[in-house]
Amino acid sequence: MAGGSGVNRDYTFSDGELLLFVNNLSTSMTRDLSEFGSYGVSSLKIDNLIDLSDVFQALPSDDLMRTDLSYEVEQKNAKMNIVLGTMRSISARAKAVFGENSSKYRSMSPGNISQLTDSELLLAAGQVHDAAAANQAALDAEGVTVLYLSDFQTAIQDYEDALTAVGNKKMIRDDSTEERILKGNELYGYVVKYCDYGKAIWDGLSQAKYNDYIIYTGGSTGIPGKIQNVAYNQLNNQITWDANPIVDTYQVEISDDEATWVLEYEGTDANAGIGKPPGTWYARVRGINDKGNGAWSDTLEYNVIILPPEMIEVIYQSGNHRVIVDWQATPYCDKYEVWNSEVALGQPAGTFTKLAEPTNHNYYHTTYTEDNRNYYYVVGVSISLGMSSEPSSQLWVDVPV
């Protein structure tokens, strides 16, 4: 789109998408620097690409230029309305003094002034002012005083100055737009060249890396934006994120240190099963379509812990003379600790004592005292990792005589 500059952009997506793509491209080229060496591409040339992108980004956007122009237009319109109001007032007073059919009235009433262009209105305002000044003595009694006409002259000058300011802003906007388009085209030219190199390097060797150098082939509406709301559900060991309708493929990378990233998932679903042991790790997600690779999501940091078991039920079986304590199994646990507090009926829990360490997810308690209340909670334990969970919630049961 050329705007008012007469220069056309060589790319069809937005400037923001171009900057995003250059950022991703420079990352991919840095990763593949040894392969790019045979094409004469060094780290210095990648730095030059980034510098050019920074220069392009620093140029004022058309939105900013349009905002500045809109402000000047508003100021011009406000001053124009003052001139219009004064012209209508002088016309009404001339009609009262000289009559509707007089030539003097017609000299101060130039027709439908609201339909005039800015330049026509400026000319008509000057003519009305001069005609009113020539007949000021006759109009003085109606309020058209020397001071009134002086203020009118000032309003006309303010209007003219505002028109000049609007013209200057339009010229600045056109020049700025042309400069931005030319710089954007220069940046895009490097993008096309380096993407052609990247595709030539990885064609037939790595589809994922080849995709990093695809700009667009048409079809969807743009490069995918940053993936949002990346989260991890430890119960099912799954990373989830908000689906993006223009994404064809998602990629998930995992890292233990935020320095070395490993591709963990590539597919069309907006979720991925991730089997990570307890500890701190990081994940990021991006979307890919036929116009290129979107930005990586914000990095998800997750400290995987051993989750406390979830208590299901505690019941007394009179036929077997036992209390059954049942809970939900927890990932990474090799065994569980069952804790008990036995108190008089109706009393709150007191001191807890560990009863047993079963490997399954239920326990039969038979060493209780009848006519007491028994409270229970469970702790998950990983022997191999040397970690334990927080205690589960507590449940209780009254054991009758």
C-alpha positions as CSV (number, residue, x, y, z in Angstrom):
1,M,0.0,0.0,0.0
2,A,1.5,3.3,-1.1
3,G,-0.5,5.8,1.0
4,G,0.2,9.3,-0.4
5,S,3.8,8.7,-1.3
6,G,3.5,7.0,-4.6
7,V,5.8,4.2,-3.5
8,N,4.5,0.6,-3.2
9,R,5.3,-2.0,-0.6
10,D,6.9,-5.2,-1.8
11,Y,5.2,-7.3,0.9
12,T,1.5,-7.8,1.7
13,F,1.6,-8.4,5.5
14,S,1.8,-5.8,8.2
15,D,5.0,-4.0,9.3
16,G,4.6,-5.6,12.7
17,E,4.5,-9.1,11.1
18,L,7.7,-8.3,9.1
19,L,9.5,-7.2,12.3
20,L,8.3,-10.4,14.0
21,F,9.5,-12.5,11.1
22,V,12.9,-10.8,11.1
23,N,13.3,-11.5,14.8
24,N,12.5,-15.2,14.2
25,L,14.7,-15.3,11.1
26,S,17.7,-13.9,12.9
27,T,17.3,-16.6,15.6
28,S,17.1,-19.4,13.0
29,M,20.1,-18.0,11.1
30,T,22.2,-17.8,14.3
31,R,21.3,-21.4,15.0
32,D,22.3,-22.4,11.5
33,L,25.3,-20.1,11.2
34,S,27.7,-22.9,10.1
35,E,25.4,-23.9,7.3
36,F,25.0,-20.3,6.1
37,G,28.7,-19.9,5.9
38,S,28.8,-21.5,2.5
39,Y,26.5,-18.7,1.3
40,G,28.9,-16.0,2.6
41,V,26.6,-15.2,5.6
42,S,28.5,-14.4,8.8
43,S,27.4,-13.3,12.2
44,L,28.2,-9.7,11.2
45,K,25.6,-9.9,8.4
46,I,23.0,-11.3,10.8
47,D,23.8,-8.3,13.1
48,N,23.4,-6.0,10.2
49,L,20.0,-7.5,9.5
50,I,19.0,-6.9,13.1
51,D,20.3,-3.3,13.0
52,L,18.3,-2.7,9.8
53,S,15.2,-4.1,11.6
54,D,15.8,-1.7,14.5
55,V,16.1,1.3,12.2
56,F,12.9,0.3,10.5
57,Q,11.1,-0.2,13.8
58,A,12.3,3.2,15.1
59,L,10.7,5.0,12.1
60,P,7.4,6.7,13.1
61,S,4.4,4.5,12.2
62,D,1.6,5.8,9.9
63,D,-0.7,5.5,12.9
64,L,1.4,8.1,14.7
65,M,1.6,10.4,11.6
66,R,-2.2,10.0,11.1
67,T,-2.7,11.0,14.8
68,D,-0.6,14.1,14.4
69,L,-2.5,15.0,11.2
70,S,-5.9,14.4,12.8
71,Y,-5.0,16.7,15.6
72,E,-4.1,19.5,13.2
73,V,-7.3,18.9,11.2
74,E,-9.3,19.2,14.4
75,Q,-7.6,22.5,15.2
76,K,-8.3,23.7,11.7
77,N,-11.9,22.7,11.9
78,A,-12.3,24.6,15.2
79,K,-10.9,27.8,13.7
80,M,-13.0,27.3,10.6
81,N,-16.1,27.1,12.7
82,I,-15.2,30.5,14.3
83,V,-14.9,32.1,10.9
84,L,-18.2,30.5,9.7
85,G,-20.0,31.8,12.8
86,T,-18.7,35.3,12.4
87,M,-19.6,35.4,8.6
88,R,-23.1,34.3,9.4
89,S,-23.4,36.9,12.1
90,I,-22.2,39.7,9.9
91,S,-24.6,38.5,7.1
92,A,-27.6,38.6,9.5
93,R,-26.7,42.1,10.7
94,A,-26.2,43.4,7.1
95,K,-29.6,42.1,6.2
96,A,-31.2,43.9,9.1
97,V,-29.5,47.2,8.2
98,F,-29.5,47.2,4.4
99,G,-32.3,44.8,3.5
100,E,-32.2,41.4,1.7
101,N,-32.2,42.8,-1.8
102,S,-29.4,45.3,-1.4
103,S,-26.0,44.9,-3.0
104,K,-24.4,45.8,0.3
105,Y,-26.1,42.8,2.0
106,R,-25.1,40.5,-0.9
107,S,-21.5,41.6,-0.6
108,M,-21.5,40.3,3.0
109,S,-23.6,37.1,2.3
110,P,-21.7,34.9,-0.1
111,G,-24.3,32.1,-0.4
112,N,-24.1,28.6,1.1
113,I,-20.7,29.0,2.9
114,S,-20.8,25.6,4.5
115,Q,-20.4,24.0,1.1
116,L,-17.2,25.9,0.3
117,T,-13.8,24.3,0.2
118,D,-11.2,25.6,2.7
119,S,-9.5,27.8,0.1
120,E,-12.8,29.1,-1.2
121,L,-14.0,29.8,2.4
122,L,-10.8,31.6,3.2
123,L,-11.2,33.9,0.2
124,A,-14.9,34.5,1.0
125,A,-14.1,35.4,4.6
126,G,-11.6,38.0,3.4
127,Q,-14.2,39.5,1.1
128,V,-16.9,39.6,3.9
129,H,-14.4,41.3,6.2
130,D,-13.5,43.9,3.7
131,A,-17.2,44.6,2.8
132,A,-18.1,44.9,6.5
133,A,-15.1,47.2,7.2
134,A,-16.2,49.5,4.3
135,N,-19.7,49.7,5.9
136,Q,-18.6,49.6,9.5
137,A,-20.2,53.0,10.5
138,A,-23.6,51.8,9.4
139,L,-23.2,48.4,11.1
140,D,-21.7,49.8,14.3
141,A,-25.1,50.0,16.0
142,E,-25.6,46.3,15.3
143,G,-22.4,45.4,17.1
144,V,-20.0,45.2,14.1
145,T,-17.5,47.4,15.8
146,V,-13.9,48.1,14.9
147,L,-12.8,45.6,17.6
148,Y,-15.2,43.0,16.3
149,L,-13.8,43.3,12.8
150,S,-10.2,43.1,14.3
151,D,-11.1,39.9,16.0
152,F,-12.6,38.6,12.8
153,Q,-9.4,39.4,11.0
154,T,-7.4,37.5,13.6
155,A,-9.8,34.5,13.3
156,I,-9.2,34.5,9.5
157,Q,-5.5,34.6,10.0
158,D,-5.7,31.7,12.6
159,Y,-7.7,29.7,10.1
160,E,-5.1,30.3,7.3
161,D,-2.3,29.3,9.7
162,A,-4.2,26.2,10.6
163,L,-4.6,25.3,6.9
164,T,-0.9,25.7,6.4
165,A,-0.2,23.4,9.5
166,V,-2.5,20.7,8.0
167,G,-0.7,20.9,4.7
168,N,2.7,20.6,6.4
169,K,1.5,17.6,8.4
170,K,0.3,16.0,5.2
171,M,3.7,16.5,3.5
172,I,5.5,15.2,6.6
173,R,3.2,12.1,6.6
174,D,3.8,11.4,2.9
175,D,7.6,11.8,3.3
176,S,7.6,9.6,6.4
177,T,5.4,7.0,4.8
178,E,7.7,6.9,1.7
179,E,10.8,6.5,4.0
180,R,9.2,3.7,5.9
181,I,8.1,1.9,2.8
182,L,11.5,2.1,1.2
183,K,13.2,0.9,4.4
184,G,10.6,-1.9,4.8
185,N,11.3,-3.0,1.2
186,E,15.0,-3.0,1.9
187,L,14.5,-5.2,5.0
188,Y,12.1,-7.5,3.1
189,G,14.7,-7.9,0.3
190,Y,17.2,-9.4,2.8
191,V,14.4,-11.5,4.3
192,V,13.6,-13.0,0.9
193,K,17.3,-13.7,0.1
194,Y,18.1,-15.3,3.5
195,C,14.9,-17.4,3.5
196,D,15.8,-18.7,0.0
197,Y,19.3,-19.7,1.4
198,G,17.7,-21.3,4.4
199,K,15.2,-23.3,2.4
200,A,18.0,-24.5,0.0
201,I,20.1,-25.6,3.0
202,W,17.3,-27.7,4.7
203,D,15.3,-28.9,1.8
204,G,15.0,-32.7,2.2
205,L,17.0,-32.6,5.4
206,S,14.8,-31.1,8.1
207,Q,11.2,-30.1,7.6
208,A,11.0,-28.2,10.9
209,K,14.1,-26.1,10.0
210,Y,12.9,-25.7,6.4
211,N,9.7,-24.2,7.8
212,D,11.6,-21.6,9.7
213,Y,12.5,-20.0,6.3
214,I,9.0,-20.0,4.8
215,I,7.7,-16.4,4.5
216,Y,4.2,-17.1,3.0
217,T,2.5,-18.7,0.1
218,G,-1.0,-17.3,0.6
219,G,-4.1,-18.9,2.0
220,S,-4.3,-17.8,5.6
221,T,-4.6,-14.3,7.0
222,G,-1.0,-13.8,8.3
223,I,1.8,-15.1,10.4
224,P,0.3,-16.5,13.7
225,G,0.6,-14.2,16.7
226,K,2.1,-15.2,20.0
227,I,0.5,-18.2,21.6
228,Q,-1.4,-17.3,24.8
229,N,-2.2,-18.9,28.1
230,V,0.4,-21.7,28.1
231,A,-0.2,-23.9,31.1
232,Y,0.8,-27.3,32.5
233,N,-1.6,-29.8,34.1
234,Q,0.5,-32.2,36.2
235,L,-2.3,-34.6,36.8
236,N,-2.3,-35.7,33.2
237,N,1.3,-34.4,32.4
238,Q,-0.1,-32.2,29.6
239,I,0.8,-28.7,28.4
240,T,-2.2,-26.7,27.0
241,W,-2.6,-23.4,25.3
242,D,-5.2,-21.3,23.5
243,A,-5.9,-22.6,20.0
244,N,-5.3,-20.1,17.2
245,P,-7.5,-20.6,14.1
246,I,-4.9,-19.6,11.6
247,V,-2.3,-22.0,12.9
248,D,-1.6,-25.2,10.9
249,T,1.0,-26.7,13.2
250,Y,2.2,-26.1,16.8
251,Q,5.7,-26.7,18.1
252,V,6.6,-27.2,21.8
253,E,10.1,-26.9,23.0
254,I,11.3,-27.9,26.5
255,S,14.4,-26.8,28.3
256,D,16.0,-27.5,31.7
257,D,18.0,-24.2,31.7
258,E,16.3,-21.8,29.2
259,A,19.5,-22.0,27.1
260,T,19.2,-25.4,25.3
261,W,15.8,-26.1,23.9
262,V,14.6,-29.5,22.6
263,L,11.6,-30.0,20.3
264,E,9.2,-32.0,22.3
265,Y,6.0,-31.9,20.2
266,E,4.9,-30.9,16.7
267,G,1.3,-31.4,15.7
268,T,-2.1,-29.9,15.2
269,D,-3.6,-30.3,18.7
270,A,-3.6,-27.4,21.1
271,N,-2.1,-29.6,23.8
272,A,0.8,-31.9,24.3
273,G,1.7,-34.7,26.7
274,I,5.0,-34.0,28.4
275,G,6.5,-36.6,30.7
276,K,8.7,-34.6,33.0
277,P,10.1,-35.8,36.3
278,P,9.8,-33.6,39.4
279,G,12.0,-30.5,39.3
280,T,12.0,-27.1,37.5
281,W,11.8,-27.0,33.7
282,Y,10.7,-24.6,31.0
283,A,8.4,-24.8,28.0
284,R,7.5,-22.5,25.1
285,V,5.0,-22.9,22.2
286,R,4.7,-21.3,18.8
287,G,2.2,-21.6,15.8
288,I,3.2,-22.1,12.2
289,N,1.2,-21.7,9.0
290,D,1.9,-21.2,5.3
291,K,3.0,-17.6,6.0
292,G,5.7,-18.5,8.4
293,N,6.5,-19.1,12.1
294,G,4.9,-17.2,14.8
295,A,6.7,-15.8,17.8
296,W,7.4,-18.1,20.7
297,S,5.0,-17.8,23.6
298,D,6.1,-16.4,26.9
299,T,8.3,-19.0,28.6
300,L,6.4,-21.3,31.0
301,E,8.3,-22.1,34.1
302,Y,7.0,-25.1,36.0
303,N,8.3,-26.7,39.2
304,V,7.0,-30.2,39.0
305,I,6.3,-31.6,42.5
306,I,4.8,-34.8,43.9
307,L,1.2,-33.9,44.3
308,P,-0.6,-34.8,47.5
309,P,-2.9,-37.8,47.1
310,E,-6.6,-37.0,47.0
311,M,-8.6,-38.7,49.7
312,I,-11.6,-40.6,48.3
313,E,-13.3,-42.2,51.3
314,V,-12.8,-43.6,54.8
315,I,-15.4,-46.2,55.8
316,Y,-15.9,-48.7,58.7
317,Q,-16.8,-52.3,57.6
318,S,-18.5,-53.9,60.6
319,G,-18.4,-57.3,59.0
320,N,-14.6,-57.3,58.6
321,H,-14.0,-55.2,61.6
322,R,-11.8,-52.8,59.7
323,V,-11.6,-49.2,58.5
324,I,-10.9,-48.8,54.8
325,V,-8.8,-45.8,53.8
326,D,-8.9,-45.1,50.1
327,W,-7.2,-42.4,48.0
328,Q,-6.3,-41.5,44.5
329,A,-2.9,-42.6,43.2
330,T,-0.4,-39.8,42.5
331,P,2.2,-39.6,39.7
332,Y,5.9,-40.5,40.7
333,C,4.9,-42.1,44.0
334,D,6.5,-45.4,44.9
335,K,4.7,-45.8,48.2
336,Y,2.3,-43.9,50.5
337,E,2.3,-43.1,54.2
338,V,-1.0,-43.5,56.1
339,W,-1.3,-41.3,59.2
340,N,-3.9,-41.7,62.0
341,S,-5.2,-39.8,65.0
342,E,-7.5,-41.6,67.3
343,V,-9.6,-39.6,69.7
344,A,-12.8,-39.8,71.7
345,L,-16.1,-39.5,69.7
346,G,-16.9,-36.0,68.6
347,Q,-13.4,-34.6,69.4
348,P,-11.1,-32.9,66.9
349,A,-7.9,-34.6,65.6
350,G,-5.0,-34.8,68.0
351,T,-1.5,-36.1,67.4
352,F,-1.0,-38.2,64.2
353,T,0.9,-41.4,64.1
354,K,2.2,-43.2,61.0
355,L,0.3,-46.5,60.6
356,A,1.8,-48.0,57.5
357,E,3.6,-47.4,54.1
358,P,1.5,-49.3,51.5
359,T,2.5,-49.3,47.8
360,N,-1.1,-49.5,46.6
361,H,-3.7,-46.7,47.0
362,N,-5.8,-48.1,49.9
363,Y,-5.2,-49.4,53.4
364,Y,-7.1,-51.6,55.9
365,H,-6.9,-50.4,59.4
366,T,-7.7,-53.0,62.1
367,T,-5.7,-51.9,65.1
368,Y,-8.2,-49.2,66.3
369,T,-10.1,-48.9,69.6
370,E,-13.8,-49.2,69.4
371,D,-16.1,-46.3,70.4
372,N,-13.5,-43.8,69.2
373,R,-13.1,-41.5,66.3
374,N,-10.3,-42.0,63.8
375,Y,-8.8,-39.3,61.6
376,Y,-6.6,-40.1,58.5
377,Y,-4.4,-38.4,56.0
378,V,-2.0,-39.8,53.3
379,V,1.4,-38.6,52.1
380,G,2.9,-39.6,48.7
381,V,6.6,-40.7,48.7
382,S,9.0,-41.1,45.8
383,I,11.9,-43.3,47.0
384,S,13.9,-42.8,43.8
385,L,13.7,-39.0,43.8
386,G,13.9,-38.7,47.6
387,M,10.7,-36.5,47.7
388,S,7.4,-36.5,49.5
389,S,4.2,-34.7,48.9
390,E,2.3,-32.4,51.2
391,P,-0.3,-34.3,53.4
392,S,-3.7,-35.0,51.8
393,S,-6.9,-33.6,53.2
394,Q,-8.2,-35.4,56.3
395,L,-11.2,-37.7,56.6
396,W,-12.6,-39.3,59.7
397,V,-14.9,-42.2,60.8
398,D,-16.5,-43.2,64.1
399,V,-15.8,-46.8,65.1
400,P,-18.8,-48.2,67.1
401,V,-18.6,-50.7,69.9
